[in-house]
Amino acid sequence: MSDDNKAGNLLDAAKAKIDEGADRVRAAGHEVASKVGNNPAENAADKAKAVEDRTKAEVHNAEADHNYNEAKKD
């Protein structure tokens, strides 16, 4: 594997980790919003958005792991 390819995979892994972190922060924000609102429908929508963002975070984590493992290959 070329050094350029390794660098590209490492860059992709880092980007996926940043995206994962952003998703987790958004999920936390939606979780808080779901507990402080007075409207049950809006609270449920915020709860659903939190679940969606946590799922996206897991996908980004898997992408990061994959790209990192590709970069480690000889």
C-alpha positions as CSV (number, residue, x, y, z in Angstrom):
1,M,0.0,0.0,0.0
2,S,1.4,3.4,-0.9
3,D,2.1,6.1,1.7
4,D,-0.5,8.3,0.0
5,N,-3.2,5.6,0.4
6,K,-2.3,5.1,4.1
7,A,-2.4,8.8,4.7
8,G,-5.8,9.0,2.9
9,N,-7.2,6.2,5.1
10,L,-5.9,7.8,8.2
11,L,-7.4,11.1,7.2
12,D,-10.7,9.4,6.5
13,A,-10.5,7.7,9.9
14,A,-9.9,11.0,11.7
15,K,-12.8,12.6,9.8
16,A,-15.2,9.8,10.8
17,K,-14.1,10.2,14.4
18,I,-14.9,13.9,14.3
19,D,-18.2,13.1,12.7
20,E,-18.9,10.5,15.4
21,G,-18.1,13.1,18.1
22,A,-20.4,15.7,16.5
23,D,-23.2,13.1,16.3
24,R,-22.8,12.2,20.0
25,V,-22.9,15.9,21.0
26,R,-26.1,16.4,19.0
27,A,-27.6,13.3,20.6
28,A,-26.9,14.6,24.0
29,G,-28.5,18.0,23.1
30,H,-31.6,16.2,21.9
31,E,-31.7,14.1,25.0
32,V,-31.6,17.1,27.2
33,A,-34.3,18.9,25.1
34,S,-36.5,15.8,25.4
35,K,-36.5,16.2,29.2
36,V,-37.0,19.9,29.6
37,G,-39.8,20.7,27.2
38,N,-43.5,20.9,28.1
39,N,-44.9,19.4,24.9
40,P,-45.0,15.6,25.0
41,A,-44.9,15.4,21.1
42,E,-41.9,17.6,20.9
43,N,-40.2,15.7,23.7
44,A,-40.8,12.4,21.8
45,A,-39.5,13.9,18.6
46,D,-36.3,15.0,20.4
47,K,-35.9,11.6,21.9
48,A,-36.2,10.0,18.4
49,K,-33.6,12.5,17.1
50,A,-31.3,11.5,19.9
51,V,-31.6,7.8,18.9
52,E,-31.0,8.7,15.3
53,D,-27.9,10.7,16.1
54,R,-26.5,7.9,18.3
55,T,-27.0,5.5,15.4
56,K,-25.2,7.8,13.1
57,A,-22.4,8.0,15.6
58,E,-22.1,4.2,15.7
59,V,-21.9,4.2,11.8
60,H,-19.1,6.8,11.9
61,N,-17.3,4.8,14.5
62,A,-17.4,1.7,12.3
63,E,-16.2,3.7,9.3
64,A,-13.3,5.1,11.4
65,D,-12.3,1.6,12.6
66,H,-12.4,0.3,9.0
67,N,-10.3,3.1,7.6
68,Y,-7.8,2.8,10.4
69,N,-7.5,-1.0,9.9
70,E,-7.0,-0.4,6.1
71,A,-4.2,2.1,6.9
72,K,-2.5,-0.5,9.2
73,K,-2.3,-3.1,6.5
74,D,1.1,-3.6,5.0
